Amino acid sequence: MVAIDQLTDEQFERHALELLQRELGPDGLARFLRLNRAGTGDYTRDREQWQKDLTLDQIVESIRRHR
């Protein structure tokens, strides 16, 4: 088995899907894929918009609260 960090993105995706199918079964894999499909919109633009007024201290404090 090749180390995860040595796999190409395609190989990693195939490996991950095989693991999910083995652990969850075909129905569980299908459900996972349905729930985790790509959404719409521009996350980077939206994130910049809702974070534009935050200070570094506020961001650090938010990270600490969520740990």
CHARMM internal coordinates of N, CA and C (Angstrom, degrees):
IC EDIT
DIST 1 N 1 CA 1.4629
DIST 1 CA 1 C 1.5271
ANGL 1 N 1 CA 1 C 109.48
DIST 1 C 2 N 1.3051
ANGL 1 CA 1 C 2 N 116.43
DIHE 1 N 1 CA 1 C 2 N 130.51
DIST 2 N 2 CA 1.4567
ANGL 1 C 2 N 2 CA 122.78
DIHE 1 CA 1 C 2 N 2 CA 178.45
DIST 2 CA 2 C 1.5289
ANGL 2 N 2 CA 2 C 108.52
DIHE 1 C 2 N 2 CA 2 C -80.27
DIST 2 C 3 N 1.3232
ANGL 2 CA 2 C 3 N 116.38
DIHE 2 N 2 CA 2 C 3 N 143.61
DIST 3 N 3 CA 1.4621
ANGL 2 C 3 N 3 CA 120.77
DIHE 2 CA 2 C 3 N 3 CA 177.88
DIST 3 CA 3 C 1.5267
ANGL 3 N 3 CA 3 C 109.94
DIHE 2 C 3 N 3 CA 3 C -59.83
DIST 3 C 4 N 1.3101
ANGL 3 CA 3 C 4 N 115.84
DIHE 3 N 3 CA 3 C 4 N 143.94
DIST 4 N 4 CA 1.4699
ANGL 3 C 4 N 4 CA 122.32
DIHE 3 CA 3 C 4 N 4 CA -177.99
DIST 4 CA 4 C 1.5213
ANGL 4 N 4 CA 4 C 111.44
DIHE 3 C 4 N 4 CA 4 C -51.84
DIST 4 C 5 N 1.3240
ANGL 4 CA 4 C 5 N 117.61
DIHE 4 N 4 CA 4 C 5 N -42.94
DIST 5 N 5 CA 1.4680
ANGL 4 C 5 N 5 CA 119.86
DIHE 4 CA 4 C 5 N 5 CA -176.92
DIST 5 CA 5 C 1.5236
ANGL 5 N 5 CA 5 C 112.87
DIHE 4 C 5 N 5 CA 5 C -72.50
DIST 5 C 6 N 1.3234
ANGL 5 CA 5 C 6 N 117.60
DIHE 5 N 5 CA 5 C 6 N -6.32
DIST 6 N 6 CA 1.4624
ANGL 5 C 6 N 6 CA 121.35
DIHE 5 CA 5 C 6 N 6 CA 177.73
DIST 6 CA 6 C 1.5353
ANGL 6 N 6 CA 6 C 112.33
DIHE 5 C 6 N 6 CA 6 C -97.40
DIST 6 C 7 N 1.3351
ANGL 6 CA 6 C 7 N 116.78
DIHE 6 N 6 CA 6 C 7 N -8.16
DIST 7 N 7 CA 1.4647
ANGL 6 C 7 N 7 CA 120.65
DIHE 6 CA 6 C 7 N 7 CA -179.35
DIST 7 CA 7 C 1.5198
ANGL 7 N 7 CA 7 C 111.21
DIHE 6 C 7 N 7 CA 7 C -79.37
DIST 7 C 8 N 1.3231
ANGL 7 CA 7 C 8 N 116.39
DIHE 7 N 7 CA 7 C 8 N 147.20
DIST 8 N 8 CA 1.4610
ANGL 7 C 8 N 8 CA 119.92
DIHE 7 CA 7 C 8 N 8 CA 170.56
DIST 8 CA 8 C 1.5219
ANGL 8 N 8 CA 8 C 107.43
DIHE 7 C 8 N 8 CA 8 C -70.93
DIST 8 C 9 N 1.3157
ANGL 8 CA 8 C 9 N 117.81
DIHE 8 N 8 CA 8 C 9 N 166.20
DIST 9 N 9 CA 1.4658
ANGL 8 C 9 N 9 CA 120.49
DIHE 8 CA 8 C 9 N 9 CA 177.31
DIST 9 CA 9 C 1.5256
ANGL 9 N 9 CA 9 C 110.82
DIHE 8 C 9 N 9 CA 9 C -57.89
DIST 9 C 10 N 1.3195
ANGL 9 CA 9 C 10 N 116.92
DIHE 9 N 9 CA 9 C 10 N -41.35
DIST 10 N 10 CA 1.4699
ANGL 9 C 10 N 10 CA 120.45
DIHE 9 CA 9 C 10 N 10 CA -179.92
DIST 10 CA 10 C 1.5251
ANGL 10 N 10 CA 10 C 111.04
DIHE 9 C 10 N 10 CA 10 C -64.14
DIST 10 C 11 N 1.3305
ANGL 10 CA 10 C 11 N 117.50
DIHE 10 N 10 CA 10 C 11 N -43.76
DIST 11 N 11 CA 1.4595
ANGL 10 C 11 N 11 CA 121.25
DIHE 10 CA 10 C 11 N 11 CA 178.83
DIST 11 CA 11 C 1.5286
ANGL 11 N 11 CA 11 C 110.75
DIHE 10 C 11 N 11 CA 11 C -65.38
DIST 11 C 12 N 1.3284
ANGL 11 CA 11 C 12 N 116.38
DIHE 11 N 11 CA 11 C 12 N -40.85
DIST 12 N 12 CA 1.4642
ANGL 11 C 12 N 12 CA 120.34
DIHE 11 CA 11 C 12 N 12 CA 178.97
DIST 12 CA 12 C 1.5217
ANGL 12 N 12 CA 12 C 110.73
DIHE 11 C 12 N 12 CA 12 C -63.05
DIST 12 C 13 N 1.3255
ANGL 12 CA 12 C 13 N 117.01
DIHE 12 N 12 CA 12 C 13 N -44.70
DIST 13 N 13 CA 1.4579
ANGL 12 C 13 N 13 CA 120.32
DIHE 12 CA 12 C 13 N 13 CA 179.59
DIST 13 CA 13 C 1.5257
ANGL 13 N 13 CA 13 C 110.64
DIHE 12 C 13 N 13 CA 13 C -61.31
DIST 13 C 14 N 1.3140
ANGL 13 CA 13 C 14 N 117.02
DIHE 13 N 13 CA 13 C 14 N -45.08
DIST 14 N 14 CA 1.4702
ANGL 13 C 14 N 14 CA 120.75
DIHE 13 CA 13 C 14 N 14 CA 179.68
DIST 14 CA 14 C 1.5325
ANGL 14 N 14 CA 14 C 110.00
DIHE 13 C 14 N 14 CA 14 C -61.22
DIST 14 C 15 N 1.3169
ANGL 14 CA 14 C 15 N 116.80
DIHE 14 N 14 CA 14 C 15 N -44.46
DIST 15 N 15 CA 1.4664
ANGL 14 C 15 N 15 CA 121.70
DIHE 14 CA 14 C 15 N 15 CA 178.99
DIST 15 CA 15 C 1.5334
ANGL 15 N 15 CA 15 C 110.56
DIHE 14 C 15 N 15 CA 15 C -60.56
DIST 15 C 16 N 1.3208
ANGL 15 CA 15 C 16 N 116.86
DIHE 15 N 15 CA 15 C 16 N -46.92
DIST 16 N 16 CA 1.4596
ANGL 15 C 16 N 16 CA 121.35
DIHE 15 CA 15 C 16 N 16 CA -178.71
DIST 16 CA 16 C 1.5317
ANGL 16 N 16 CA 16 C 111.21
DIHE 15 C 16 N 16 CA 16 C -62.83
DIST 16 C 17 N 1.3216
ANGL 16 CA 16 C 17 N 116.85
DIHE 16 N 16 CA 16 C 17 N -41.78
DIST 17 N 17 CA 1.4655
ANGL 16 C 17 N 17 CA 119.63
DIHE 16 CA 16 C 17 N 17 CA 179.19
DIST 17 CA 17 C 1.5273
ANGL 17 N 17 CA 17 C 111.50
DIHE 16 C 17 N 17 CA 17 C -66.16
DIST 17 C 18 N 1.3227
ANGL 17 CA 17 C 18 N 116.58
DIHE 17 N 17 CA 17 C 18 N -36.45
DIST 18 N 18 CA 1.4667
ANGL 17 C 18 N 18 CA 119.87
DIHE 17 CA 17 C 18 N 18 CA 176.55
DIST 18 CA 18 C 1.5250
ANGL 18 N 18 CA 18 C 110.72
DIHE 17 C 18 N 18 CA 18 C -64.19
DIST 18 C 19 N 1.3338
ANGL 18 CA 18 C 19 N 116.79
DIHE 18 N 18 CA 18 C 19 N -41.69
DIST 19 N 19 CA 1.4640
ANGL 18 C 19 N 19 CA 120.65
DIHE 18 CA 18 C 19 N 19 CA 177.55
DIST 19 CA 19 C 1.5264
ANGL 19 N 19 CA 19 C 111.37
DIHE 18 C 19 N 19 CA 19 C -62.95
DIST 19 C 20 N 1.3116
ANGL 19 CA 19 C 20 N 115.53
DIHE 19 N 19 CA 19 C 20 N -45.64
DIST 20 N 20 CA 1.4637
ANGL 19 C 20 N 20 CA 119.47
DIHE 19 CA 19 C 20 N 20 CA 179.54
DIST 20 CA 20 C 1.5215
ANGL 20 N 20 CA 20 C 111.44
DIHE 19 C 20 N 20 CA 20 C -61.78
DIST 20 C 21 N 1.3127
ANGL 20 CA 20 C 21 N 117.46
DIHE 20 N 20 CA 20 C 21 N -42.91
DIST 21 N 21 CA 1.4590
ANGL 20 C 21 N 21 CA 119.97
DIHE 20 CA 20 C 21 N 21 CA -179.94
DIST 21 CA 21 C 1.5256
ANGL 21 N 21 CA 21 C 110.41
DIHE 20 C 21 N 21 CA 21 C -65.36
DIST 21 C 22 N 1.3161
ANGL 21 CA 21 C 22 N 116.92
DIHE 21 N 21 CA 21 C 22 N -41.23
DIST 22 N 22 CA 1.4654
ANGL 21 C 22 N 22 CA 119.84
DIHE 21 CA 21 C 22 N 22 CA 179.55
DIST 22 CA 22 C 1.5239
ANGL 22 N 22 CA 22 C 110.81
DIHE 21 C 22 N 22 CA 22 C -63.54
DIST 22 C 23 N 1.3292
ANGL 22 CA 22 C 23 N 116.94
DIHE 22 N 22 CA 22 C 23 N -42.38
DIST 23 N 23 CA 1.4658
ANGL 22 C 23 N 23 CA 120.91
DIHE 22 CA 22 C 23 N 23 CA -176.62
DIST 23 CA 23 C 1.5264
ANGL 23 N 23 CA 23 C 113.51
DIHE 22 C 23 N 23 CA 23 C -80.50
DIST 23 C 24 N 1.3214
ANGL 23 CA 23 C 24 N 116.89
DIHE 23 N 23 CA 23 C 24 N -36.09
DIST 24 N 24 CA 1.4633
ANGL 23 C 24 N 24 CA 120.90
DIHE 23 CA 23 C 24 N 24 CA -174.14
DIST 24 CA 24 C 1.5217
ANGL 24 N 24 CA 24 C 113.63
DIHE 23 C 24 N 24 CA 24 C -103.22
DIST 24 C 25 N 1.3197
ANGL 24 CA 24 C 25 N 116.74
DIHE 24 N 24 CA 24 C 25 N -16.68
DIST 25 N 25 CA 1.4567
ANGL 24 C 25 N 25 CA 120.38
DIHE 24 CA 24 C 25 N 25 CA -174.27
DIST 25 CA 25 C 1.5222
ANGL 25 N 25 CA 25 C 109.45
DIHE 24 C 25 N 25 CA 25 C 81.53
DIST 25 C 26 N 1.3317
ANGL 25 CA 25 C 26 N 116.43
DIHE 25 N 25 CA 25 C 26 N 169.41
DIST 26 N 26 CA 1.4646
ANGL 25 C 26 N 26 CA 119.94
DIHE 25 CA 25 C 26 N 26 CA -177.58
DIST 26 CA 26 C 1.5301
ANGL 26 N 26 CA 26 C 113.53
DIHE 25 C 26 N 26 CA 26 C -59.89
DIST 26 C 27 N 1.3447
ANGL 26 CA 26 C 27 N 116.53
DIHE 26 N 26 CA 26 C 27 N -41.21
DIST 27 N 27 CA 1.4643
ANGL 26 C 27 N 27 CA 119.13
DIHE 26 CA 26 C 27 N 27 CA -179.65
DIST 27 CA 27 C 1.5234
ANGL 27 N 27 CA 27 C 111.77
DIHE 26 C 27 N 27 CA 27 C -66.68
DIST 27 C 28 N 1.3343
ANGL 27 CA 27 C 28 N 116.42
DIHE 27 N 27 CA 27 C 28 N -40.04
DIST 28 N 28 CA 1.4590
ANGL 27 C 28 N 28 CA 120.28
DIHE 27 CA 27 C 28 N 28 CA 178.31
DIST 28 CA 28 C 1.5167
ANGL 28 N 28 CA 28 C 111.83
DIHE 27 C 28 N 28 CA 28 C -66.16
DIST 28 C 29 N 1.3318
ANGL 28 CA 28 C 29 N 116.21
DIHE 28 N 28 CA 28 C 29 N -39.82
DIST 29 N 29 CA 1.4643
ANGL 28 C 29 N 29 CA 119.67
DIHE 28 CA 28 C 29 N 29 CA 177.26
DIST 29 CA 29 C 1.5183
ANGL 29 N 29 CA 29 C 110.63
DIHE 28 C 29 N 29 CA 29 C -62.49
DIST 29 C 30 N 1.3257
ANGL 29 CA 29 C 30 N 116.20
DIHE 29 N 29 CA 29 C 30 N -44.95
DIST 30 N 30 CA 1.4705
ANGL 29 C 30 N 30 CA 119.79
DIHE 29 CA 29 C 30 N 30 CA 179.16
DIST 30 CA 30 C 1.5237
ANGL 30 N 30 CA 30 C 110.85
DIHE 29 C 30 N 30 CA 30 C -60.88
DIST 30 C 31 N 1.3287
ANGL 30 CA 30 C 31 N 116.82
DIHE 30 N 30 CA 30 C 31 N -41.70
DIST 31 N 31 CA 1.4638
ANGL 30 C 31 N 31 CA 120.44
DIHE 30 CA 30 C 31 N 31 CA 178.99
DIST 31 CA 31 C 1.5264
ANGL 31 N 31 CA 31 C 110.54
DIHE 30 C 31 N 31 CA 31 C -63.95
DIST 31 C 32 N 1.3456
ANGL 31 CA 31 C 32 N 116.86
DIHE 31 N 31 CA 31 C 32 N -44.28
DIST 32 N 32 CA 1.4576
ANGL 31 C 32 N 32 CA 120.80
DIHE 31 CA 31 C 32 N 32 CA 178.59
DIST 32 CA 32 C 1.5216
ANGL 32 N 32 CA 32 C 110.98
DIHE 31 C 32 N 32 CA 32 C -58.75
DIST 32 C 33 N 1.3243
ANGL 32 CA 32 C 33 N 116.62
DIHE 32 N 32 CA 32 C 33 N -46.75
DIST 33 N 33 CA 1.4674
ANGL 32 C 33 N 33 CA 120.19
DIHE 32 CA 32 C 33 N 33 CA -179.28
DIST 33 CA 33 C 1.5191
ANGL 33 N 33 CA 33 C 111.09
DIHE 32 C 33 N 33 CA 33 C -63.27
DIST 33 C 34 N 1.3135
ANGL 33 CA 33 C 34 N 116.85
DIHE 33 N 33 CA 33 C 34 N -38.70
DIST 34 N 34 CA 1.4658
ANGL 33 C 34 N 34 CA 120.40
DIHE 33 CA 33 C 34 N 34 CA 179.00
DIST 34 CA 34 C 1.5274
ANGL 34 N 34 CA 34 C 110.74
DIHE 33 C 34 N 34 CA 34 C -64.53
DIST 34 C 35 N 1.3196
ANGL 34 CA 34 C 35 N 117.08
DIHE 34 N 34 CA 34 C 35 N -41.93
DIST 35 N 35 CA 1.4619
ANGL 34 C 35 N 35 CA 121.09
DIHE 34 CA 34 C 35 N 35 CA -177.64
DIST 35 CA 35 C 1.5255
ANGL 35 N 35 CA 35 C 113.16
DIHE 34 C 35 N 35 CA 35 C -74.80
DIST 35 C 36 N 1.3188
ANGL 35 CA 35 C 36 N 117.53
DIHE 35 N 35 CA 35 C 36 N -23.83
DIST 36 N 36 CA 1.4614
ANGL 35 C 36 N 36 CA 121.06
DIHE 35 CA 35 C 36 N 36 CA -173.90
DIST 36 CA 36 C 1.5156
ANGL 36 N 36 CA 36 C 113.34
DIHE 35 C 36 N 36 CA 36 C -113.94
DIST 36 C 37 N 1.2995
ANGL 36 CA 36 C 37 N 116.22
DIHE 36 N 36 CA 36 C 37 N 28.43
DIST 37 N 37 CA 1.4636
ANGL 36 C 37 N 37 CA 118.98
DIHE 36 CA 36 C 37 N 37 CA 177.92
DIST 37 CA 37 C 1.5293
ANGL 37 N 37 CA 37 C 109.08
DIHE 36 C 37 N 37 CA 37 C -75.18
DIST 37 C 38 N 1.2996
ANGL 37 CA 37 C 38 N 115.75
DIHE 37 N 37 CA 37 C 38 N 161.82
DIST 38 N 38 CA 1.4634
ANGL 37 C 38 N 38 CA 120.46
DIHE 37 CA 37 C 38 N 38 CA -179.75
DIST 38 CA 38 C 1.5282
ANGL 38 N 38 CA 38 C 110.00
DIHE 37 C 38 N 38 CA 38 C -64.27
DIST 38 C 39 N 1.3060
ANGL 38 CA 38 C 39 N 115.10
DIHE 38 N 38 CA 38 C 39 N 138.73
DIST 39 N 39 CA 1.4585
ANGL 38 C 39 N 39 CA 120.35
DIHE 38 CA 38 C 39 N 39 CA 178.25
DIST 39 CA 39 C 1.5211
ANGL 39 N 39 CA 39 C 111.19
DIHE 38 C 39 N 39 CA 39 C -90.96
DIST 39 C 40 N 1.3038
ANGL 39 CA 39 C 40 N 114.90
DIHE 39 N 39 CA 39 C 40 N -170.87
DIST 40 N 40 CA 1.4547
ANGL 39 C 40 N 40 CA 120.34
DIHE 39 CA 39 C 40 N 40 CA 178.86
DIST 40 CA 40 C 1.5193
ANGL 40 N 40 CA 40 C 109.08
DIHE 39 C 40 N 40 CA 40 C -107.61
DIST 40 C 41 N 1.2933
ANGL 40 CA 40 C 41 N 116.29
DIHE 40 N 40 CA 40 C 41 N 165.87
DIST 41 N 41 CA 1.4529
ANGL 40 C 41 N 41 CA 121.06
DIHE 40 CA 40 C 41 N 41 CA 177.07
DIST 41 CA 41 C 1.5129
ANGL 41 N 41 CA 41 C 112.28
DIHE 40 C 41 N 41 CA 41 C 99.31
DIST 41 C 42 N 1.3147
ANGL 41 CA 41 C 42 N 114.42
DIHE 41 N 41 CA 41 C 42 N -176.21
DIST 42 N 42 CA 1.4608
ANGL 41 C 42 N 42 CA 122.16
DIHE 41 CA 41 C 42 N 42 CA -178.91
DIST 42 CA 42 C 1.5209
ANGL 42 N 42 CA 42 C 107.65
DIHE 41 C 42 N 42 CA 42 C -122.48
DIST 42 C 43 N 1.3223
ANGL 42 CA 42 C 43 N 116.27
DIHE 42 N 42 CA 42 C 43 N 93.20
DIST 43 N 43 CA 1.4637
ANGL 42 C 43 N 43 CA 121.36
DIHE 42 CA 42 C 43 N 43 CA -175.24
DIST 43 CA 43 C 1.5225
ANGL 43 N 43 CA 43 C 111.70
DIHE 42 C 43 N 43 CA 43 C -58.51
DIST 43 C 44 N 1.3240
ANGL 43 CA 43 C 44 N 117.32
DIHE 43 N 43 CA 43 C 44 N -41.40
DIST 44 N 44 CA 1.4679
ANGL 43 C 44 N 44 CA 120.07
DIHE 43 CA 43 C 44 N 44 CA -177.64
DIST 44 CA 44 C 1.5216
ANGL 44 N 44 CA 44 C 110.49
DIHE 43 C 44 N 44 CA 44 C -62.19
DIST 44 C 45 N 1.3190
ANGL 44 CA 44 C 45 N 116.99
DIHE 44 N 44 CA 44 C 45 N -46.49
DIST 45 N 45 CA 1.4651
ANGL 44 C 45 N 45 CA 120.36
DIHE 44 CA 44 C 45 N 45 CA 178.80
DIST 45 CA 45 C 1.5267
ANGL 45 N 45 CA 45 C 110.71
DIHE 44 C 45 N 45 CA 45 C -63.81
DIST 45 C 46 N 1.3314
ANGL 45 CA 45 C 46 N 116.60
DIHE 45 N 45 CA 45 C 46 N -44.48
DIST 46 N 46 CA 1.4639
ANGL 45 C 46 N 46 CA 120.56
DIHE 45 CA 45 C 46 N 46 CA -179.45
DIST 46 CA 46 C 1.5241
ANGL 46 N 46 CA 46 C 111.20
DIHE 45 C 46 N 46 CA 46 C -63.57
DIST 46 C 47 N 1.3349
ANGL 46 CA 46 C 47 N 116.85
DIHE 46 N 46 CA 46 C 47 N -42.71
DIST 47 N 47 CA 1.4701
ANGL 46 C 47 N 47 CA 121.04
DIHE 46 CA 46 C 47 N 47 CA 179.70
DIST 47 CA 47 C 1.5253
ANGL 47 N 47 CA 47 C 110.12
DIHE 46 C 47 N 47 CA 47 C -62.27
DIST 47 C 48 N 1.3150
ANGL 47 CA 47 C 48 N 117.10
DIHE 47 N 47 CA 47 C 48 N -44.21
DIST 48 N 48 CA 1.4663
ANGL 47 C 48 N 48 CA 119.86
DIHE 47 CA 47 C 48 N 48 CA 178.62
DIST 48 CA 48 C 1.5237
ANGL 48 N 48 CA 48 C 110.85
DIHE 47 C 48 N 48 CA 48 C -60.19
DIST 48 C 49 N 1.3207
ANGL 48 CA 48 C 49 N 116.52
DIHE 48 N 48 CA 48 C 49 N -37.41
DIST 49 N 49 CA 1.4623
ANGL 48 C 49 N 49 CA 120.91
DIHE 48 CA 48 C 49 N 49 CA -179.33
DIST 49 CA 49 C 1.5304
ANGL 49 N 49 CA 49 C 111.11
DIHE 48 C 49 N 49 CA 49 C -65.89
DIST 49 C 50 N 1.3449
ANGL 49 CA 49 C 50 N 118.14
DIHE 49 N 49 CA 49 C 50 N -48.11
DIST 50 N 50 CA 1.4618
ANGL 49 C 50 N 50 CA 118.79
DIHE 49 CA 49 C 50 N 50 CA -176.87
DIST 50 CA 50 C 1.5130
ANGL 50 N 50 CA 50 C 113.43
DIHE 49 C 50 N 50 CA 50 C -80.56
DIST 50 C 51 N 1.3397
ANGL 50 CA 50 C 51 N 118.06
DIHE 50 N 50 CA 50 C 51 N -10.33
DIST 51 N 51 CA 1.4598
ANGL 50 C 51 N 51 CA 120.14
DIHE 50 CA 50 C 51 N 51 CA 177.34
DIST 51 CA 51 C 1.5263
ANGL 51 N 51 CA 51 C 113.28
DIHE 50 C 51 N 51 CA 51 C -105.38
DIST 51 C 52 N 1.3143
ANGL 51 CA 51 C 52 N 118.14
DIHE 51 N 51 CA 51 C 52 N -0.78
DIST 52 N 52 CA 1.4618
ANGL 51 C 52 N 52 CA 120.77
DIHE 51 CA 51 C 52 N 52 CA -171.19
DIST 52 CA 52 C 1.5237
ANGL 52 N 52 CA 52 C 114.20
DIHE 51 C 52 N 52 CA 52 C -59.76
DIST 52 C 53 N 1.3291
ANGL 52 CA 52 C 53 N 118.29
DIHE 52 N 52 CA 52 C 53 N -28.78
DIST 53 N 53 CA 1.4641
ANGL 52 C 53 N 53 CA 120.79
DIHE 52 CA 52 C 53 N 53 CA -177.54
DIST 53 CA 53 C 1.5256
ANGL 53 N 53 CA 53 C 113.19
DIHE 52 C 53 N 53 CA 53 C -98.45
DIST 53 C 54 N 1.3325
ANGL 53 CA 53 C 54 N 118.47
DIHE 53 N 53 CA 53 C 54 N 4.15
DIST 54 N 54 CA 1.4580
ANGL 53 C 54 N 54 CA 121.02
DIHE 53 CA 53 C 54 N 54 CA -179.35
DIST 54 CA 54 C 1.5275
ANGL 54 N 54 CA 54 C 110.92
DIHE 53 C 54 N 54 CA 54 C -82.51
DIST 54 C 55 N 1.3325
ANGL 54 CA 54 C 55 N 114.70
DIHE 54 N 54 CA 54 C 55 N 141.14
DIST 55 N 55 CA 1.4605
ANGL 54 C 55 N 55 CA 119.56
DIHE 54 CA 54 C 55 N 55 CA 173.93
DIST 55 CA 55 C 1.5299
ANGL 55 N 55 CA 55 C 108.37
DIHE 54 C 55 N 55 CA 55 C -89.56
DIST 55 C 56 N 1.3136
ANGL 55 CA 55 C 56 N 116.39
DIHE 55 N 55 CA 55 C 56 N 165.09
DIST 56 N 56 CA 1.4595
ANGL 55 C 56 N 56 CA 120.98
DIHE 55 CA 55 C 56 N 56 CA 177.18
DIST 56 CA 56 C 1.5284
ANGL 56 N 56 CA 56 C 110.13
DIHE 55 C 56 N 56 CA 56 C -60.06
DIST 56 C 57 N 1.3277
ANGL 56 CA 56 C 57 N 117.15
DIHE 56 N 56 CA 56 C 57 N -40.11
DIST 57 N 57 CA 1.4683
ANGL 56 C 57 N 57 CA 120.81
DIHE 56 CA 56 C 57 N 57 CA 179.25
DIST 57 CA 57 C 1.5289
ANGL 57 N 57 CA 57 C 110.82
DIHE 56 C 57 N 57 CA 57 C -61.51
DIST 57 C 58 N 1.3101
ANGL 57 CA 57 C 58 N 117.92
DIHE 57 N 57 CA 57 C 58 N -39.95
DIST 58 N 58 CA 1.4568
ANGL 57 C 58 N 58 CA 121.05
DIHE 57 CA 57 C 58 N 58 CA 179.01
DIST 58 CA 58 C 1.5323
ANGL 58 N 58 CA 58 C 111.17
DIHE 57 C 58 N 58 CA 58 C -65.91
DIST 58 C 59 N 1.3076
ANGL 58 CA 58 C 59 N 116.42
DIHE 58 N 58 CA 58 C 59 N -39.60
DIST 59 N 59 CA 1.4606
ANGL 58 C 59 N 59 CA 120.75
DIHE 58 CA 58 C 59 N 59 CA 178.80
DIST 59 CA 59 C 1.5218
ANGL 59 N 59 CA 59 C 110.35
DIHE 58 C 59 N 59 CA 59 C -65.05
DIST 59 C 60 N 1.3374
ANGL 59 CA 59 C 60 N 116.57
DIHE 59 N 59 CA 59 C 60 N -46.11
DIST 60 N 60 CA 1.4673
ANGL 59 C 60 N 60 CA 120.98
DIHE 59 CA 59 C 60 N 60 CA 179.24
DIST 60 CA 60 C 1.5273
ANGL 60 N 60 CA 60 C 109.89
DIHE 59 C 60 N 60 CA 60 C -61.24
DIST 60 C 61 N 1.3107
ANGL 60 CA 60 C 61 N 118.07
DIHE 60 N 60 CA 60 C 61 N -44.13
DIST 61 N 61 CA 1.4640
ANGL 60 C 61 N 61 CA 121.49
DIHE 60 CA 60 C 61 N 61 CA 179.37
DIST 61 CA 61 C 1.5299
ANGL 61 N 61 CA 61 C 111.14
DIHE 60 C 61 N 61 CA 61 C -62.60
DIST 61 C 62 N 1.2984
ANGL 61 CA 61 C 62 N 117.45
DIHE 61 N 61 CA 61 C 62 N -39.69
DIST 62 N 62 CA 1.4657
ANGL 61 C 62 N 62 CA 121.02
DIHE 61 CA 61 C 62 N 62 CA 177.57
DIST 62 CA 62 C 1.5292
ANGL 62 N 62 CA 62 C 110.88
DIHE 61 C 62 N 62 CA 62 C -62.41
DIST 62 C 63 N 1.3215
ANGL 62 CA 62 C 63 N 116.42
DIHE 62 N 62 CA 62 C 63 N -41.37
DIST 63 N 63 CA 1.4704
ANGL 62 C 63 N 63 CA 120.43
DIHE 62 CA 62 C 63 N 63 CA 177.85
DIST 63 CA 63 C 1.5211
ANGL 63 N 63 CA 63 C 110.05
DIHE 62 C 63 N 63 CA 63 C -63.06
DIST 63 C 64 N 1.3150
ANGL 63 CA 63 C 64 N 117.27
DIHE 63 N 63 CA 63 C 64 N -44.24
DIST 64 N 64 CA 1.4689
ANGL 63 C 64 N 64 CA 121.09
DIHE 63 CA 63 C 64 N 64 CA -179.99
DIST 64 CA 64 C 1.5267
ANGL 64 N 64 CA 64 C 111.37
DIHE 63 C 64 N 64 CA 64 C -61.66
DIST 64 C 65 N 1.3287
ANGL 64 CA 64 C 65 N 117.55
DIHE 64 N 64 CA 64 C 65 N -41.55
DIST 65 N 65 CA 1.4639
ANGL 64 C 65 N 65 CA 121.46
DIHE 64 CA 64 C 65 N 65 CA -179.92
DIST 65 CA 65 C 1.5238
ANGL 65 N 65 CA 65 C 111.80
DIHE 64 C 65 N 65 CA 65 C -63.80
DIST 65 C 66 N 1.3231
ANGL 65 CA 65 C 66 N 117.49
DIHE 65 N 65 CA 65 C 66 N -32.67
DIST 66 N 66 CA 1.4595
ANGL 65 C 66 N 66 CA 120.56
DIHE 65 CA 65 C 66 N 66 CA -175.66
DIST 66 CA 66 C 1.5275
ANGL 66 N 66 CA 66 C 113.56
DIHE 65 C 66 N 66 CA 66 C -88.47
DIST 66 C 67 N 1.3087
ANGL 66 CA 66 C 67 N 118.13
DIHE 66 N 66 CA 66 C 67 N -3.07
DIST 67 N 67 CA 1.4766
ANGL 66 C 67 N 67 CA 120.88
DIHE 66 CA 66 C 67 N 67 CA 179.14
DIST 67 CA 67 C 1.4838
ANGL 67 N 67 CA 67 C 111.56
DIHE 66 C 67 N 67 CA 67 C -83.81
END
COOR INIT
IC SEED 1 N 1 CA 1 C
IC BUILD
